[in-house]
Amino acid sequence: MEMGILEFRKEYRWLSNFWPCSVTYDGITFNSSEAAYQASKTESYELRKEFEHLSAKEAKLKGQALTAIRSDWDEIKPTVMYEVCKSKFDQNPELKEKLIETGEVKLVEGNDWGDTYWGVCNGKGINMLGKVLMRLRSEYQATKNM
């Protein structure tokens, strides 16, 4: 196994949820998978619609400020991230192909902003986003080889 992709920046920025691309999730089309994910923190359709035209950065800030967060969010957020990322790659075939082409390398959301849940910061973290992307890649590779 190669060293891996250790951060979703520069030539690997497209792996990031901040990558600008159209993502339709739960009946709303967003400008990034980050916006779709952040909007999913609330059960209110009206509130989710407010994320529709936001940039990834704007969506993250709005998501962090949300007070009407669904009560089951901590339990469902890994599933939501999987579904949002699957939507991103299913709906953007060129990104799906690039994901498949990463082969077997480890995908790590290396960051310097302290996210040790979705990524790894200063060598610490559980890298849930990387794990979601590697799971999707395996699924895509399996169906491609059928």
N, C-alpha and C positions, 0 to 999 in steps of 0.2 A: 504494500500500500504506500502510495506517495505521501509526502509530507502533508498535503492538503491545502485547501483554500482557507486561510486563517483570518480573513476579514472581507466583508462585502463592500469593498471600495475599488476605485480605479477600474481595471478591466473586469472586475467581478461585481461592480456596483449593481448590475441588473438582478443579482440575488437578493438585494436589499428590498425591504418593504417600502422604502422611500423611492424606489425606481418609478418614474412616471409612466404609467400605462393604464389603459382602461380595464377595470375589473368590475364586473356585475356580480353582486352578491346580495342575496335576500331581496331581490327585486329592484335594487338601486345600483346605478352605475357610478363608480367612483374614479378618481384620477390616479389612485394607487392602492396597493393592497393594505398599506398602513391606514388609509382613510376608511377602507371597508372594515378593518379590524377594530379601529377606534370607535366607529359608529355602532358596532355590535355590542358595545358595553351597555347600551340602553335598550330596553324593550319598546320604547316609544318610536313609532314609525316617523312621526314628525321630527323628533330629535335626530334620528338617523339620517333623514333627508338633508339636514343641515350640513352634513359632512360631504355631500355629493360633489360639490365643486371646489373643495378645499385642497390645497397642496398637502403633501404628506406631513410637512412640518406643522402647518396650521392644524391639521387633523390631530396630530399627536398632542399639541397644546390644548386643543378643545377637549380631547379625550381625557387628559389629565385633570381638567377643570370640571368634568361632569360630576354632578351630584346625584343624578338619577341612574346610578349604576345598578344593573340587575343583581339580585341577591345571590344568584348562583354563578356569578362571573368567575370566581376563582376556580370553580370546578370545571366550567365549560371552556375557559379560554384556550386550552391546548387544542381542543376539537375545533373551535372557531378558527384558530390560526391555521390548522390543517385545511379546513374547508376554504378559507380565504386564499391561501397559497395555491391550492388546487384550482380554484377559479382563475387566479392570475395566470398560471401556466397552461391550463386548458384553453383559455380565451386568447392567449398570445403564443401561437405555435412556434414562433421564432425563439421565444424564451424557453419554451418546453424543450426544444431541440438542443439549445445551449445547456440546459440542465442535464439532459441525457448525456451529452458529450463530456460532462465533467467526470464520467466514468465511475471509478470507485473511490476517488479521493474524499477525505474527510472534509465536510463543510462546517466551518466554525464562524459564527457571528462575533468576531473579535471586535471589541469596542473600548473606548476610553471614557465612557460616560456612566460606568458603574452598573450596567445591566448584566447581572449574573444569572438571571432566569432565562431569558431568550438567547443570551450570548455568553461570552467569556471576557472578563475584564481583569487585567493583571494576573492571568493564569488561573483565575477562579471563575467557575460558573458551570451551569448544567447544559447550556447551549441548546435549549428547546427549539429555537428556530432552525438551527443547523440540523437537528434530528428530524424535524418536520420535512425539511427540504431533501434530506437523504432518503427518507421514507417515500416521498413522492417520486424521487428519481428511480428508486428500486421498482416501484409500481409501473412507472412509464417504461423502464427498460424491460420488465417482464412482459408487458403487453406488446411492446415493439418486436420482441423476439418470438412471439407466438406464431 
